[in-house]
Amino acid sequence: MIKFALRPNLIYPLQLIIWNLLRKLETMLINYLFNFSDSLVYTQLMFIGEFVSGLAIYLYQKKFLQKKKTTSKIFSITLIQGKNDIVLPDRKYKIYILI
């Protein structure tokens, strides 16, 4: 007997199927409405659309989902947080050149 279970890691294949179907639907709509048949304009339109939507989500998260600095208490224990400064042994331009 085959057992199917809903697990948290199954959301990724489900998202892959959904996004592939939406992309195929979008391709069919662009071909039907604008008569673009696998041209380079289609690739540029897809890139601009994905870039703008990703930028919008990023700006939304940056603006509205920022966490405020508060003192954390867990089981009446105050957590001590140190400085978040990272000391780089090399200068930035040397790191950029090596990358």
C-alpha positions in Angstrom: 0.0 0.0 0.0 1.3 3.5 -0.9 1.1 6.0 1.9 0.9 9.7 1.1 1.8 12.2 3.9 1.8 15.9 3.8 5.3 17.0 4.9 6.8 20.5 5.0 9.4 19.7 2.4 6.8 18.7 -0.1 5.9 22.4 -0.6 8.9 22.9 -2.8 7.9 20.4 -5.6 4.4 21.8 -5.4 5.7 25.3 -5.9 7.8 24.1 -8.8 4.7 22.7 -10.5 2.6 25.8 -9.8 5.2 28.2 -11.1 5.9 26.2 -14.2 2.2 26.1 -15.0 1.9 29.8 -14.5 4.9 30.5 -16.7 3.5 28.3 -19.5 0.2 30.1 -19.2 2.0 33.5 -19.3 3.9 32.4 -22.4 0.7 31.3 -24.1 -1.0 34.7 -23.2 2.0 36.7 -24.5 2.0 34.7 -27.8 -1.8 35.1 -28.2 -2.1 38.8 -27.3 1.2 40.2 -28.7 2.2 37.6 -31.3 5.7 37.1 -29.8 6.8 33.7 -30.7 9.9 32.8 -28.7 11.6 36.0 -29.6 14.3 37.8 -27.6 11.7 40.4 -26.5 9.9 37.7 -24.6 13.1 36.9 -22.6 13.5 40.6 -21.8 9.9 41.0 -20.7 10.2 37.9 -18.4 13.4 39.3 -16.9 12.0 42.7 -16.3 8.8 41.2 -14.8 10.7 38.9 -12.4 13.1 41.6 -11.4 10.4 44.2 -10.6 8.3 41.7 -8.6 11.4 40.5 -6.7 12.3 44.2 -6.0 8.8 44.9 -4.8 8.8 42.0 -2.4 12.3 42.9 -1.1 11.3 46.5 -0.5 8.1 45.4 1.3 10.0 43.1 3.6 12.7 45.7 4.2 10.1 48.4 5.1 7.4 46.6 7.0 9.0 43.5 8.5 12.0 45.1 10.2 12.5 43.9 13.8 13.0 46.5 16.4 15.8 46.1 18.9 14.4 44.9 22.2 15.9 43.1 25.1 15.0 39.5 24.9 13.9 37.6 27.9 13.7 33.8 27.9 12.5 32.2 31.1 13.2 35.5 32.9 16.8 35.4 31.6 18.0 38.6 29.9 20.0 37.8 26.8 23.2 39.8 26.3 23.9 40.8 22.8 27.4 41.9 21.7 28.4 44.2 18.9 27.7 43.0 15.4 30.9 44.5 14.0 33.0 42.2 12.0 36.7 43.1 11.8 38.1 42.4 8.4 41.8 41.5 8.3 42.1 42.8 4.7 40.9 46.0 3.1 37.7 45.9 1.0 39.4 46.5 -2.3 41.7 43.5 -1.8 38.7 41.3 -1.1 36.9 42.6 -4.2 40.0 41.9 -6.3 40.3 38.3 -4.9 36.6 37.6 -5.6 
